[in-house]
């Protein structure tokens, strides 16, 4: 499978607003936890996906099966970002 880097997508207009990340900001990147969970779940599948179509189906199935603590983390991002902005990029309770 071919991976697409973020630089490949930089000129695409997809309606996603870019947020400048403060230099002192704590790591608020829940997607790393999501990728880790999805990768682990895909690695555990027997048999593994054999082609792109099967991989897509497997990813959707595993996304729907993600533990609620991961989804709660994803849903909390607006509040987390607001706290970082209010702290001018400094420490927050997260």
C-alpha angles and dihedrals in degrees: 000000000000117000120216116217123218089246089060089059098043094100095045117105106219101149095256115135117223116230119208106232114225113238094234095043119132116240104277098166109129091169089078089062091047093050090048092051093045093047092049092048092048091047089053094053116111114231099021120228110282100200143009094275092054091045091055092050091047093049093051091048093048093044089056090049097051113130115262092241089065092048090047088054091051092048091051094061097096091056092043093051091047090053092050091050091048089051091050090241094311130120121316133181088269 
